[in-house]
Amino acid sequence: MRLDKYLKVSRLIKRRTVACDACNAGRVSVNGKAQKASYDVKIGDRISIIFGEKAVEVEVLSLEETQKKDEAKEMYKYV
């Protein structure tokens, strides 16, 4: 699954276009390397996102094409 789509489906970022812009701006890194929106996310990857002054790091637990809002938090865990 593409990185921008994963960020949207997991509800880490609200919209896919915003996720794509964040990736292009270098604010999203996977396993310590800045990645483009087209990066293929795998289970076990660590994704770091910088939101202004705040940084969030999560580990990918599952890859689902669609997810209900309540269950989206089961796709990752905070590190």
KOLPA-732381 format. One line per 10 residues: number of its first residue (from 1); their letters; for each residue z negated, x, y of N, C-alpha, C, O. Coordinates in Angstrom, 2 decimals. Each point is the difference from the previous one (the first is absolute). Last residue first. Layout:
% KOLPA-732381
NUM	a	Z:X:Y:Z:X:Y:Z:X:Y:Z:X:Y; ...;
***
This chain:
% KOLPA-732381
79	vykymekaed	-19.16:5.18:4.38:-0.48:1.32:-0.45:-0.93:0.56:1.04:-0.52:1.10:-0.17; 2.33:-6.33:-1.54:-0.26:0.93:1.09:-0.58:1.30:-0.56:-0.80:-0.01:-0.93; 4.23:-3.24:-1.80:-1.42:0.17:0.27:-0.16:1.06:1.09:0.77:0.95:0.08; 3.26:-4.81:-2.04:-0.43:1.33:0.45:-1.51:0.08:0.06:-0.69:-1.02:-0.04; 3.04:-2.94:-1.33:1.12:0.93:-0.16:-0.39:1.44:0.36:0.73:0.93:-0.32; -3.42:-5.02:0.78:-0.09:0.58:-1.33:1.11:1.02:-0.26:0.00:0.67:-1.04; -0.37:-3.41:5.01:-0.93:1.14:0.04:-0.18:0.66:-1.36:-0.55:1.10:-0.08; 3.17:-5.13:0.72:0.69:1.19:0.49:-0.91:1.22:0.00:0.48:1.12:-0.18; -1.41:-5.92:-0.95:0.09:1.00:-1.06:0.62:1.31:0.46:0.07:0.95:-0.78; -0.60:-4.83:3.65:-1.32:0.27:-0.56:0.03:1.15:-1.01:-0.98:0.73:-0.14;
69	kkqteelslv	5.08:-2.34:2.08:-0.83:0.66:0.99:-1.36:0.40:-0.58:-0.48:1.10:0.27; 4.63:-1.39:-3.59:-0.71:-0.94:0.85:-0.95:0.76:0.91:-0.45:1.09:-0.33; 5.06:1.00:-1.63:-1.44:-0.08:-0.22:-0.60:-1.03:0.93:0.37:-0.06:1.17; 4.56:2.63:-3.37:-0.61:-1.01:0.87:-1.48:-0.07:-0.36:-0.39:0.28:-1.13; 2.79:3.15:-0.84:1.05:-0.41:0.94:-0.52:-1.03:0.99:0.37:0.02:1.18; -3.44:3.85:-3.53:0.43:-1.38:-0.22:1.04:-0.36:1.05:-0.16:0.33:1.18; -2.82:4.02:-3.29:1.21:-0.27:0.77:0.49:-1.40:-0.37:0.55:-0.20:-1.09; -5.61:3.19:0.97:1.05:-0.79:-0.66:1.15:-0.23:0.96:-0.14:0.10:1.22; -3.48:2.90:-0.18:-0.45:-0.41:-1.33:1.06:-0.80:-0.75:0.09:0.08:-1.23; -0.69:3.78:5.56:0.80:-1.09:-0.56:-0.46:-0.29:-1.42:-0.04:0.90:-0.84;
59	evevakegfi	-2.92:1.09:5.04:0.66:0.43:-1.22:0.71:-1.21:-0.61:-0.60:-1.07:-0.11; -0.95:2.46:5.51:-0.14:-0.84:-1.19:0.72:0.64:-1.18:0.89:0.83:0.17; -2.84:-0.06:5.34:0.60:0.63:-1.18:-0.29:-0.88:-1.21:-1.15:-0.37:-0.25; 1.24:0.36:6.11:-0.34:-0.70:-1.24:0.68:0.74:-1.14:1.18:0.36:0.10; -2.76:0.39:5.51:0.83:0.37:-1.15:-0.51:-0.71:-1.25:-1.21:-0.14:-0.19; 0.99:-0.25:6.07:-0.56:-0.28:-1.32:0.98:0.41:-1.10:1.21:-0.24:0.11; -0.30:0.34:4.65:-1.08:0.96:-0.24:-0.55:-0.10:-1.42:-0.70:0.90:-0.47; 5.23:-3.04:0.94:-0.60:0.48:1.25:-1.02:1.08:-0.29:0.37:1.10:-0.43; 1.13:-2.58:-3.68:0.06:-1.12:0.94:-0.69:0.46:1.29:-1.20:-0.18:0.14; 3.34:2.52:-4.89:-0.72:0.22:1.25:0.28:-1.17:0.93:1.14:-0.24:0.40;
49	isirdgikvd	-1.09:1.22:-6.04:0.62:-0.67:1.14:-0.86:0.25:1.22:-1.22:-0.15:-0.05; 2.16:1.96:-5.44:-0.81:0.10:1.22:0.77:-0.63:1.14:1.18:0.30:0.20; -1.20:-0.33:-5.98:0.70:-0.30:1.25:-1.00:0.08:1.15:-1.06:-0.63:-0.04; 1.76:2.35:-5.38:-0.98:-0.21:1.07:0.75:-0.15:1.31:0.73:0.91:0.42; 0.64:-1.83:-5.96:0.26:0.63:1.30:-1.12:-0.31:0.97:-0.61:-1.07:-0.05; 0.92:-0.87:-4.38:-0.75:1.24:0.12:0.25:0.75:1.29:-0.76:0.91:0.34; 4.52:-4.08:-2.25:-1.42:-0.23:-0.23:-0.71:1.35:0.02:0.46:0.97:-0.61; 3.99:-1.30:3.47:-0.39:-0.02:-1.40:-1.50:-0.25:-0.12:-0.75:0.26:0.94; 5.29:-0.74:2.83:-1.44:0.04:-0.26:-0.26:-0.10:-1.50:0.65:-0.78:-0.70; 3.63:2.51:3.76:-0.29:-0.82:-1.17:-1.48:0.16:-0.39:-0.39:1.05:-0.52;
39	ysakqakgnv	3.08:-0.56:5.51:-0.71:0.71:-1.06:-0.37:-0.97:-1.12:-0.42:-1.12:0.26; 2.57:0.13:4.12:0.72:-0.15:-1.27:-0.67:0.73:-1.16:0.51:-0.04:-1.12; -2.00:0.20:5.78:-0.20:-1.35:-0.54:0.65:-0.18:-1.37:-0.42:-0.86:-0.77; -1.09:5.83:2.16:0.82:-1.04:0.62:-0.25:-1.33:-0.71:-0.61:-0.05:-1.07; -3.11:4.16:1.46:1.12:-0.55:-0.76:0.76:-1.04:0.80:-0.55:-0.65:0.89; -3.28:5.15:-0.74:0.59:-1.13:0.73:1.23:-0.46:-0.76:0.81:0.81:-0.44; -4.89:1.58:-2.12:1.29:0.27:0.64:0.50:-1.25:0.71:-0.03:-1.09:-0.55; -4.09:1.32:-2.17:-0.07:1.08:0.99:1.30:0.34:0.70:0.00:0.89:0.85; -0.50:-4.50:-4.11:-0.46:1.24:-0.64:0.06:1.19:0.95:0.35:1.11:-0.40; 1.82:-4.72:2.76:-0.29:-0.26:-1.41:-0.31:1.35:-0.65:0.80:0.93:0.05;
29	svrgancadc	-0.70:-3.34:5.29:0.25:1.12:-0.90:-0.44:-0.38:-1.41:-0.92:-0.79:-0.19; 2.07:-1.27:5.55:-0.31:-0.33:-1.39:0.33:1.22:-0.86:1.11:0.54:0.06; -0.24:-0.68:4.64:-1.40:-0.42:-0.08:-0.42:-0.37:-1.42:-1.17:-0.33:-0.23; 5.60:1.73:2.37:-0.80:1.03:-0.65:-1.47:-0.36:-0.12:-0.83:0.89:-0.21; 4.82:-3.45:1.87:-0.76:0.71:1.03:-0.90:1.09:-0.60:-0.64:0.74:0.74; 3.20:-3.67:-3.52:0.95:0.81:0.78:-0.71:0.82:1.08:0.48:1.07:0.38; -3.03:-4.15:-2.94:0.49:1.08:-0.86:0.92:0.94:0.78:-0.12:1.22:-0.10; -1.40:-5.10:2.27:-1.11:0.93:-0.20:0.42:1.19:-0.86:-0.39:1.13:0.27; 3.48:-4.66:0.33:-0.18:0.76:1.24:-1.12:1.02:-0.13:0.14:1.13:0.50; 0.51:-4.09:-4.08:1.14:0.91:0.10:-0.12:0.87:1.25:0.24:1.21:-0.07;
19	avtrrkilrs	-3.37:-4.64:-0.49:-0.23:1.04:-0.99:1.11:1.05:0.05:-0.28:1.19:-0.09; 0.80:-4.99:2.71:-1.08:0.83:0.57:-0.31:1.15:-0.95:-0.24:1.12:0.45; 3.27:-4.30:-1.95:0.61:0.77:1.08:-1.03:0.91:0.66:0.32:1.13:0.39; -1.76:-4.15:-3.74:0.76:1.11:-0.57:0.65:0.85:1.09:0.10:1.22:-0.15; -4.79:-3.91:0.95:1.44:-0.26:-0.10:0.74:1.23:-0.50:-0.40:1.14:0.25; -4.50:-1.20:-0.05:0.38:-1.42:-0.02:1.48:-0.26:-0.23:0.36:-0.91:-0.75; -3.46:4.93:-1.31:0.68:-0.21:1.28:0.64:-1.38:-0.07:0.56:-0.38:-1.03; -3.19:1.28:-2.47:-0.56:1.10:0.79:0.59:-0.03:1.41:-0.68:0.33:0.97; 1.65:-3.33:-4.89:-0.62:-0.45:1.25:-0.74:1.11:0.73:-0.89:-0.28:0.81; 3.81:0.20:-4.88:-1.43:0.25:-0.19:-0.81:-0.41:1.22:-1.23:0.07:-0.02;
9	vklykdlrm	5.96:-0.45:0.14:-0.47:-0.84:-1.10:-1.50:0.16:-0.20:-0.69:-0.97:-0.30; 2.80:3.77:3.55:0.05:-1.41:0.39:-0.59:-0.90:-1.09:-0.82:-0.87:0.29; 1.25:5.50:-1.09:-0.96:-0.18:1.09:-0.06:-1.47:0.42:-1.07:-0.50:0.34; 4.33:1.74:-3.51:-1.35:0.06:-0.58:-1.05:-0.26:1.08:-0.95:-0.75:-0.23; 5.43:1.15:1.58:-0.23:-1.28:-0.68:-1.40:-0.03:-0.61:-0.67:-1.03:0.04; 2.11:5.03:2.00:-0.18:-1.05:1.02:-0.28:-1.35:-0.64:-0.80:-0.78:0.52; 1.73:4.47:-3.42:-1.27:0.14:0.70:-0.22:-1.11:1.02:-1.09:-0.57:0.06; 4.16:-0.27:-4.45:0.06:0.75:1.26:-1.37:-0.01:0.70:-0.77:-0.95:-0.12; 1.31:0.57:-5.25:0.00:-0.85:1.17:0.00:0.90:1.24:-0.67:1.03:0.04;
***
